[in-house]
């Protein structure tokens, strides 16, 4: 394709000083560039020590060089790698030599974009590459790897193939209405449409477990003023991220911080104390606190263990996820009954291990990996919801022609997820989020 006539290069090992910097090259001139800089290219897929020289013959570095002829490469094109010493002067000099020899610096995500266009991966796998690079936790890594290896793409491809067979049967009913078609064609058509619709609906009804894993679980700490919400978030993160004061109403806006707990990424949100107030700024903080609780995956509903009469009625608040009752200031409670709450002391750390275990257990319930690979992005969800809507309309449509059109819409919507159909307008948005070396 004309878009891929250029030969590109970029660091694949990140910026800054490193012991070794991996410079990746891809395109039809990769072999010639390797010859120009290294004198002769090494045997395919064998690392060889070479002097790297510019056009004037000056030695720029001693490096390991790899020649990777296509199509069995990451991009599907002829490729090469130079494993250089990681000093900025070395990298800059080699980059200048490559540009002088006819290559150009790669754009963000361009290597993976070429891999997609050359059929080395579908769009779900390409997105998983970005997720893997950005993974902060073991669960994010596992999910991204499974998707990159094709588990999600294979599921959608199976649906596409089955939908195409359904559409072919539907077209036969349209084109040959007077022919002696098997009597059960229409029945089989209806059965397969219903089966596909049920599978897509079940996939969508997954409690957002894949998106929660990818984006991180959101945990809102709510409760009255001065129960220790800010102290608890500082204790959970083992650093001071929130201002702690004995003055009520110190926290006005929601404060967020991320941590990894039990292999899961969690964003903990400190919120304003819940109370009636005439202060307009504090009242806005209270409104935002209630909004964060409504959106959170897990709500830590906190009260002062020394004042059991002030237990927050968390069940009365809007919330989308799980609620964990927390009684703070256990060191001041003097053996008072705290009911079903988890007793902690943000001051001493007492009970924090039990609270962490409860958060991990709740997180695993919300992100449990069961059955088919989960949805991981809102883009997937929107396309599959449109496909299910079209399939539902097709099942209810008495007109053979209109039923066929709805089936074509469903097929296109699933194809948008994998990149088979009409994705040109979203490719820039997807690949612009990649790092340069990918």
C-alpha positions as CSV (number, residue, x, y, z in Angstrom):
1,X,0.0,0.0,0.0
2,X,1.2,3.5,-0.7
3,X,0.9,4.4,2.9
4,X,3.6,1.9,3.7
5,X,6.2,2.7,1.1
6,X,8.3,4.5,3.6
7,X,10.8,2.7,5.8
8,X,10.4,3.8,9.4
9,X,12.4,3.5,12.6
10,X,12.0,4.2,16.3
11,X,13.3,3.3,19.7
12,X,11.4,0.2,21.0
13,X,13.0,0.4,24.4
14,X,11.9,3.8,25.7
15,X,13.8,7.0,26.2
16,X,16.4,8.1,28.7
17,X,19.8,6.6,29.4
18,X,19.8,2.8,29.3
19,X,22.5,0.2,29.0
20,X,20.9,-1.0,25.8
21,X,18.6,0.8,23.4
22,X,16.7,-1.2,20.8
23,X,16.1,0.6,17.6
24,X,13.4,-1.0,15.4
25,X,13.3,-0.5,11.6
26,X,10.5,-1.6,9.3
27,X,9.8,-1.3,5.5
28,X,11.1,-2.4,2.2
29,X,14.5,-0.7,2.6
30,X,15.2,-2.3,5.9
31,X,17.8,-4.7,4.5
32,X,19.5,-2.0,2.4
33,X,19.7,0.3,5.4
34,X,21.3,-2.5,7.5
35,X,23.8,-3.0,4.7
36,X,24.5,0.7,4.5
37,X,25.1,1.1,8.3
38,X,26.6,-2.3,9.1
39,X,28.5,-3.2,6.0
40,X,26.6,-6.4,5.4
41,X,23.4,-7.8,7.0
42,X,23.7,-10.8,9.3
43,X,21.9,-14.1,8.5
44,X,18.2,-13.9,9.0
45,X,17.1,-13.9,12.7
46,X,20.6,-14.3,14.1
47,X,22.1,-11.5,16.2
48,X,25.5,-10.5,15.0
49,X,28.0,-8.0,16.4
50,X,28.5,-5.2,13.9
51,X,30.2,-1.8,13.7
52,X,27.6,0.9,12.9
53,X,28.9,3.6,10.5
54,X,27.4,6.6,8.9
55,X,27.8,7.6,5.2
56,X,31.2,9.1,5.8
57,X,32.5,5.9,7.4
58,X,32.7,7.2,10.9
59,X,32.0,4.5,13.5
60,X,29.0,5.4,15.6
61,X,28.7,2.4,17.8
62,X,29.3,-1.4,18.2
63,X,25.9,-3.0,18.2
64,X,24.0,-6.3,17.8
65,X,22.3,-6.3,14.5
66,X,19.3,-8.5,13.5
67,X,17.9,-8.9,10.0
68,X,14.2,-10.0,10.0
69,X,12.9,-10.6,6.5
70,X,9.1,-10.4,6.1
71,X,6.4,-11.5,6.1
72,X,7.0,-13.4,9.4
73,X,7.7,-10.2,11.4
74,X,5.8,-8.0,13.8
75,X,4.7,-5.6,11.0
76,X,4.6,-8.2,8.2
77,X,7.3,-6.2,6.4
78,X,11.1,-6.6,6.1
79,X,12.4,-5.4,9.4
80,X,15.7,-5.0,11.3
81,X,16.8,-4.2,14.8
82,X,19.9,-2.5,16.2
83,X,20.7,-3.1,19.8
84,X,22.8,-0.1,20.6
85,X,24.5,1.3,23.7
86,X,21.9,3.5,25.3
87,X,23.6,6.9,25.5
88,X,21.6,9.8,23.9
89,X,24.6,10.7,21.6
90,X,24.7,7.2,20.2
91,X,21.0,7.1,19.5
92,X,20.9,10.5,18.0
93,X,23.9,9.8,15.7
94,X,22.4,6.5,14.4
95,X,19.0,8.1,13.9
96,X,20.7,10.8,11.8
97,X,22.5,8.2,9.7
98,X,19.2,6.3,9.1
99,X,17.5,9.5,8.0
100,X,20.4,10.3,5.7
101,X,20.0,6.8,4.2
102,X,16.3,7.3,3.4
103,X,14.3,6.2,6.5
104,X,12.1,8.4,8.6
105,X,11.1,8.4,12.2
106,X,7.9,6.4,12.9
107,X,4.7,8.0,14.2
108,X,3.0,6.9,17.4
109,X,1.6,3.4,16.9
110,X,2.8,3.1,13.3
111,X,4.5,-0.3,13.7
112,X,1.2,-1.8,15.1
113,X,-0.8,0.0,12.5
114,X,1.2,-1.6,9.7
115,X,0.8,-5.0,11.4
116,X,-2.9,-4.5,11.3
117,X,-3.0,-3.4,7.7
118,X,-0.7,-6.3,6.7
119,X,-3.0,-8.9,8.4
120,X,-0.7,-9.7,11.2
121,X,-3.3,-8.9,13.8
122,X,-6.9,-7.7,14.0
123,X,-8.0,-4.5,15.7
124,X,-8.7,-6.1,19.1
125,X,-5.2,-7.6,19.2
126,X,-3.7,-4.2,18.2
127,X,-5.6,-2.5,21.0
128,X,-4.3,-5.2,23.4
129,X,-0.7,-4.3,22.5
130,X,-1.3,-0.8,23.8
131,X,-3.0,-2.3,26.9
132,X,0.0,-4.6,27.6
133,X,2.4,-1.7,27.3
134,X,0.3,0.3,29.8
135,X,-0.5,-2.6,32.2
136,X,0.1,-1.7,35.8
137,X,-1.1,-4.9,37.4
138,X,-0.9,-8.7,36.9
139,X,-4.6,-8.9,36.0
140,X,-4.3,-6.2,33.4
141,X,-1.2,-8.0,32.0
142,X,-3.1,-11.3,31.8
143,X,-6.1,-9.8,30.2
144,X,-4.1,-7.9,27.6
145,X,-2.0,-11.0,26.7
146,X,-5.1,-13.1,26.3
147,X,-6.6,-10.5,24.0
148,X,-3.4,-9.9,22.1
149,X,-3.1,-13.7,21.4
150,X,-6.5,-13.6,19.7
151,X,-9.0,-14.9,22.2
152,X,-11.4,-11.9,21.8
153,X,-10.8,-11.7,18.0
154,X,-11.5,-15.4,17.6
155,X,-14.9,-15.0,19.4
156,X,-16.0,-12.2,17.1
157,X,-14.7,-13.9,14.0
158,X,-16.8,-17.0,14.9
159,X,-19.9,-14.7,15.2
160,X,-19.0,-13.1,11.9
161,X,-18.7,-16.4,10.1
162,X,-22.0,-17.7,11.5
163,X,-23.7,-14.4,10.6
164,X,-22.4,-14.7,7.1
165,X,-23.9,-18.2,6.8
166,X,-27.2,-16.9,8.1
167,X,-27.1,-14.1,5.6
168,X,-26.4,-16.5,2.8
169,X,-29.4,-18.5,3.7
170,X,-31.5,-15.4,4.0
171,X,-30.3,-14.3,0.5
172,X,-31.3,-17.7,-0.9
173,X,-34.9,-17.1,0.5
174,X,-34.9,-13.7,-1.2
175,X,-33.4,-14.7,-4.6
176,X,-35.1,-18.1,-5.0
177,X,-38.6,-17.7,-3.5
178,X,-40.1,-20.2,-5.9
179,X,-37.3,-22.7,-5.9
180,X,-37.6,-26.1,-4.1
181,X,-35.5,-25.0,-1.1
182,X,-35.4,-27.4,1.9
183,X,-38.4,-26.9,4.1
184,X,-36.5,-26.2,7.3
185,X,-34.3,-23.4,5.9
186,X,-36.4,-20.7,7.5
187,X,-36.6,-22.6,10.8
188,X,-32.9,-23.1,10.9
189,X,-32.4,-19.4,10.1
190,X,-34.6,-18.3,13.0
191,X,-32.9,-20.7,15.4
192,X,-29.4,-19.6,14.5
193,X,-30.3,-15.9,14.8
194,X,-31.8,-16.5,18.2
195,X,-28.7,-18.4,19.3
196,X,-26.4,-15.6,18.1
197,X,-28.5,-13.0,19.7
198,X,-28.4,-14.8,23.1
199,X,-24.6,-15.2,22.9
200,X,-24.0,-11.5,22.1
201,X,-26.4,-10.5,24.9
202,X,-24.7,-12.7,27.4
203,X,-21.3,-11.3,26.3
204,X,-22.6,-7.7,26.9
205,X,-24.1,-8.6,30.2
206,X,-20.7,-9.2,31.8
207,X,-20.9,-6.6,34.6
208,X,-18.2,-4.7,32.8
209,X,-15.5,-7.0,34.2
210,X,-13.1,-6.6,31.3
211,X,-13.4,-2.8,31.3
212,X,-13.0,-2.7,35.1
213,X,-9.8,-4.7,34.8
214,X,-8.4,-2.5,32.0
215,X,-9.4,0.8,33.5
216,X,-9.0,-0.1,37.2
217,X,-11.6,-0.4,39.9
218,X,-12.9,2.8,41.4
219,X,-13.3,2.9,45.2
220,X,-15.1,5.8,46.8
221,X,-14.6,6.5,50.5
222,X,-17.7,8.2,51.9
223,X,-18.9,9.2,55.3
224,X,-19.6,12.2,57.6
225,X,-16.9,14.8,58.2
226,X,-14.0,13.9,60.5
227,X,-14.4,10.1,60.5
228,X,-10.9,9.7,59.0
229,X,-11.5,9.3,55.3
230,X,-8.4,11.2,54.3
231,X,-6.3,9.4,56.9
232,X,-7.5,6.1,55.6
233,X,-6.5,6.9,52.0
234,X,-3.1,8.0,53.2
235,X,-2.7,4.7,55.1
236,X,-3.9,2.6,52.2
237,X,-1.4,4.2,49.8
238,X,1.4,4.4,52.4
239,X,2.0,8.0,51.6
240,X,0.4,11.4,52.3
241,X,-1.8,12.3,49.4
242,X,-4.7,14.0,51.3
243,X,-4.6,16.8,53.8
244,X,-5.6,15.6,57.2
245,X,-7.2,18.1,59.7
246,X,-9.5,18.0,62.7
247,X,-11.5,20.8,61.1
248,X,-14.7,19.5,59.6
249,X,-15.1,20.1,55.9
250,X,-11.4,20.2,55.1
251,X,-11.9,18.0,52.0
252,X,-14.0,19.9,49.5
253,X,-13.3,18.1,46.2
254,X,-12.8,14.5,45.3
255,X,-9.1,13.4,45.4
256,X,-8.0,10.4,43.5
257,X,-4.9,8.1,43.8
258,X,-4.0,4.7,42.3
259,X,-2.6,1.6,43.9
260,X,-2.2,-2.0,43.0
261,X,-3.8,-4.4,45.5
262,X,-4.0,-8.2,45.0
263,X,-2.8,-7.9,41.4
264,X,-5.6,-5.4,40.6
265,X,-5.3,-1.6,39.8
266,X,-7.6,0.4,42.1
267,X,-8.3,4.1,42.1
268,X,-9.2,5.2,45.6
269,X,-11.3,8.4,45.9
270,X,-11.3,10.6,49.0
271,X,-14.6,12.6,49.1
272,X,-16.1,15.5,51.1
273,X,-17.8,14.7,54.3
274,X,-21.5,14.1,54.0
275,X,-23.5,16.6,55.9
276,X,-26.0,19.4,55.5
277,X,-24.2,22.7,55.0
278,X,-24.9,26.3,54.1
279,X,-21.4,26.7,52.6
280,X,-21.9,26.6,48.8
281,X,-18.4,25.2,48.1
282,X,-18.7,22.5,50.7
283,X,-22.2,21.7,49.5
284,X,-20.8,21.2,46.0
285,X,-18.2,18.8,47.5
286,X,-21.0,16.8,49.1
287,X,-22.9,16.6,45.8
288,X,-19.7,15.4,44.1
289,X,-19.1,12.8,46.9
290,X,-22.6,11.4,46.3
291,X,-22.0,11.3,42.5
292,X,-18.7,9.5,43.0
293,X,-20.4,6.9,45.2
294,X,-23.0,6.4,42.6
295,X,-20.3,5.7,39.9
296,X,-17.9,3.7,42.1
297,X,-17.3,-0.1,41.8
298,X,-16.8,-0.3,45.5
299,X,-18.0,2.1,48.2
300,X,-16.2,2.2,51.6
301,X,-18.9,3.6,53.8
302,X,-17.1,4.9,56.9
303,X,-18.2,5.9,60.3
304,X,-16.5,6.7,63.7
305,X,-16.3,3.5,65.7
306,X,-16.5,5.6,68.9
307,X,-19.8,7.0,67.8
308,X,-21.9,3.9,66.6
309,X,-25.0,6.0,66.5
310,X,-23.6,7.9,63.5
311,X,-23.4,4.8,61.2
312,X,-23.9,5.9,57.6
313,X,-26.9,4.4,55.9
314,X,-24.9,3.5,52.8
315,X,-27.7,1.3,51.4
316,X,-29.9,4.4,51.0
317,X,-27.3,6.1,48.8
318,X,-27.2,5.4,45.1
319,X,-24.3,3.0,44.3
320,X,-23.5,0.8,41.3
321,X,-21.1,-1.6,43.0
322,X,-20.4,-3.3,46.3
323,X,-20.5,-1.6,49.7
324,X,-18.1,-2.3,52.5
325,X,-18.9,-0.9,55.9
326,X,-15.8,0.5,57.7
327,X,-15.6,1.6,61.4
328,X,-12.6,3.9,61.8
329,X,-10.9,5.1,65.0
330,X,-11.0,1.6,66.5
331,X,-8.3,2.7,68.9
332,X,-10.9,5.0,70.6
333,X,-13.8,2.6,70.5
334,X,-13.1,0.9,73.9
335,X,-14.6,-2.5,72.8
336,X,-17.8,-1.0,71.5
337,X,-19.9,-3.2,69.1
338,X,-19.4,-2.2,65.5
339,X,-21.7,-4.7,64.0
340,X,-20.9,-5.9,60.5
341,X,-18.4,-3.2,59.8
342,X,-14.7,-3.8,59.4
343,X,-12.9,-2.1,62.3
344,X,-9.8,-0.2,61.5
345,X,-7.6,2.5,62.9
346,X,-6.1,4.8,60.2
347,X,-3.9,6.2,62.9
348,X,-2.2,2.9,64.0
349,X,-2.9,0.7,61.0
350,X,-5.0,-1.8,63.1
351,X,-7.4,-3.7,60.9
352,X,-5.9,-2.5,57.6
353,X,-5.0,-6.1,56.5
354,X,-8.6,-7.2,56.9
355,X,-9.8,-4.2,55.0
356,X,-7.3,-4.9,52.2
357,X,-8.5,-8.6,52.0
358,X,-12.1,-7.4,51.8
359,X,-11.1,-5.0,48.9
360,X,-9.3,-7.8,47.1
361,X,-12.2,-10.2,47.5
362,X,-14.7,-7.6,46.2
363,X,-12.4,-6.7,43.3
364,X,-12.1,-10.4,42.3
365,X,-15.8,-10.8,42.3
366,X,-16.2,-7.8,40.0
367,X,-13.5,-8.8,37.6
368,X,-13.7,-12.6,37.8
369,X,-12.4,-14.2,34.6
370,X,-15.0,-16.8,33.7
371,X,-16.2,-18.0,30.3
372,X,-15.4,-16.2,27.1
373,X,-12.9,-13.3,27.0
374,X,-14.6,-10.1,28.2
375,X,-15.2,-6.8,26.5
376,X,-12.4,-4.4,27.3
377,X,-13.4,-1.1,25.6
378,X,-16.5,1.1,25.3
379,X,-15.9,0.9,21.5
380,X,-16.5,-2.8,21.5
381,X,-19.6,-2.5,23.7
382,X,-21.2,0.2,21.4
383,X,-20.6,-1.8,18.2
384,X,-21.9,-5.1,19.8
385,X,-25.0,-3.3,21.2
386,X,-25.7,-2.0,17.7
387,X,-25.2,-5.5,16.2
388,X,-27.5,-7.1,18.8
389,X,-30.2,-4.4,18.1
390,X,-30.0,-5.1,14.4
391,X,-30.2,-8.9,15.0
392,X,-33.2,-8.4,17.2
393,X,-34.9,-6.3,14.6
394,X,-34.1,-9.0,12.0
395,X,-35.8,-11.7,14.1
396,X,-39.0,-9.6,14.3
397,X,-39.0,-8.5,10.7
398,X,-41.5,-10.3,8.4
399,X,-40.1,-8.9,5.2
400,X,-37.3,-11.1,3.8
401,X,-35.5,-8.2,2.1
402,X,-35.6,-6.0,5.3
403,X,-34.5,-8.9,7.4
404,X,-31.5,-9.4,5.1
405,X,-30.6,-5.7,5.5
406,X,-30.7,-5.9,9.3
407,X,-28.4,-9.0,9.1
408,X,-25.9,-7.0,7.0
409,X,-26.0,-4.2,9.6
410,X,-25.3,-6.7,12.4
411,X,-22.4,-8.2,10.4
412,X,-20.9,-4.8,9.7
413,X,-21.1,-3.8,13.4
414,X,-19.2,-6.9,14.5
415,X,-16.7,-6.3,11.8
416,X,-16.1,-2.8,13.1
417,X,-14.7,-4.3,16.3
418,X,-12.1,-6.5,14.6
419,X,-11.4,-4.1,11.8
420,X,-13.0,-6.0,9.0
421,X,-15.5,-3.3,8.1
422,X,-15.5,0.5,8.0
423,X,-13.0,1.4,10.7
424,X,-11.0,4.0,8.8
425,X,-12.4,6.9,10.8
426,X,-11.4,5.4,14.1
427,X,-7.9,4.2,13.3
428,X,-6.2,7.5,13.9
429,X,-7.8,7.7,17.4
430,X,-6.8,4.2,18.3
431,X,-3.2,4.3,17.1
432,X,-2.4,7.8,18.2
433,X,-2.5,6.5,21.8
434,X,0.4,4.1,21.2
435,X,4.0,4.9,22.1
436,X,6.3,5.8,19.2
437,X,8.2,2.5,19.3
438,X,5.0,0.4,18.8
